[in-house]
Amino acid sequence: MGVGNPARSLAAAIYGGPDALAQLWVFLVFPIVGGLLAGLAHRAVFDAKPAR
């Protein structure tokens, strides 16, 4: 299966059979989780209020 691009992972899973389809959720969920974590980290680093 492809790594990183959910569209490529989806296409490979459709033609790869049931084992590939069973693993497809990983390629759809973790890019979203990574984006959320990156957004939270960005906010924590760059939007932090100065200490008094």
Summary of the structure (lengths in Angstrom):
residues: 52
radius of gyration: 16.8
end to end distance: 50.8
largest distance: 58.7
contacts: 110
relative contact order: 0.13
helix: 75%
strand: 0%
